[in-house]
């Protein structure tokens, strides 16, 4: 398994539209840790990278779910019994 680079993490976070502070809050990490990881100042532990990747996956699923809901139509019957 190849771990994502700090550049990969930054790119994916921005594509999802998460600010560092929101990612930190969701992952229960300190904002500065994420900033240091993205700027390649530290080598993160695998556990930390997994937490970040889990948040990315959840955020992408939330976006996909809300996108589906916004395109579904309510089913109403026009006929009354």
C-alpha positions, -999 to 999 in steps of 0.1 A, spaced: 0 0 0 14 33 -10 7 62 13 -5 95 -2 21 123 -3 15 156 16 7 171 -18 -19 144 -24 -36 151 9 -37 189 3 -51 184 -32 -78 160 -21 -88 182 9 -92 211 -15 -111 191 -40 -136 180 -13 -138 216 -1 -126 211 34 -108 238 53 -79 227 75 -99 237 106 -129 216 95 -107 186 87 -90 190 121 -123 192 139 -137 161 121 -105 141 126 -101 153 161 -66 166 153 -49 199 160 -50 223 130 -13 228 131 -6 191 127 -25 191 94 -7 222 83 26 207 92 18 175 73 7 194 42 38 216 43 60 184 47 74 197 81 66 164 98 62 127 88 28 117 101 20 84 118 0 59 98 -28 63 123 -30 100 116 -30 96 78 -58 70 82 -79 94 102 -75 120 75 -83 96 47 -114 84 67 -127 119 69 -121 125 32 -141 93 24 -169 104 47 -170 139 33 -171 125 -3 -199 101 7 -218 130 23 -214 151 -8 -226 122 -31 -256 115 -8 -267 151 -8 -262 154 -45 -284 123 -50 -311 137 -27 -311 171 -45 -319 153 -78 -346 130 -65 -382 139 -69 -408 135 -42 -435 110 -51 -469 126 -47 -501 112 -59 -523 137 -77 -554 115 -72 -573 113 -39 -593 83 -29 
